[in-house]
Amino acid sequence: MDTRRPPTTAEALTSLSVREREVLRHLADGLTYTSIARRMDLSPHTVDTYLRRIREKSGARSRVGLLRLAIAVAEDQDRDRGQEPD
């Protein structure tokens, strides 16, 4: 049995690459995998690969967990731009 605790949201965010954060930002904006792929000029398979890596790094076990992380990325980027989160 794995007794390691899952990373905190902050820890998960710092472990993500720029492209992984970009995929999550698009996910937070409500885009589908196919739409994300088009927007980033990638294949849907590559988007799926990014999301699997994000799940591994973050410990997200469901789509809801992934979406929570995506919203955290969006809020983090908005703060960096000096914008108020929605």
Salt bridges, closest charged atoms under 4 A:
ASP2 OD2 - ARG4 NH2 3.01
GLU11 OE2 - ARG5 NH2 3.00
GLU20 OE1 - LYS57 NZ 2.85
GLU22 OE1 - ARG19 NH1 3.29
GLU22 OE2 - HIS26 NE2 3.83
ASP29 OD1 - ARG25 NE 3.74
ASP48 OD2 - ARG52 NE 3.17
ASP76 OD2 - ARG21 NH2 2.70
ASP76 OD1 - ARG79 NH2 3.89
ASP78 OD1 - ARG25 NH1 3.11
ASP78 OD1 - ARG81 NH1 3.92
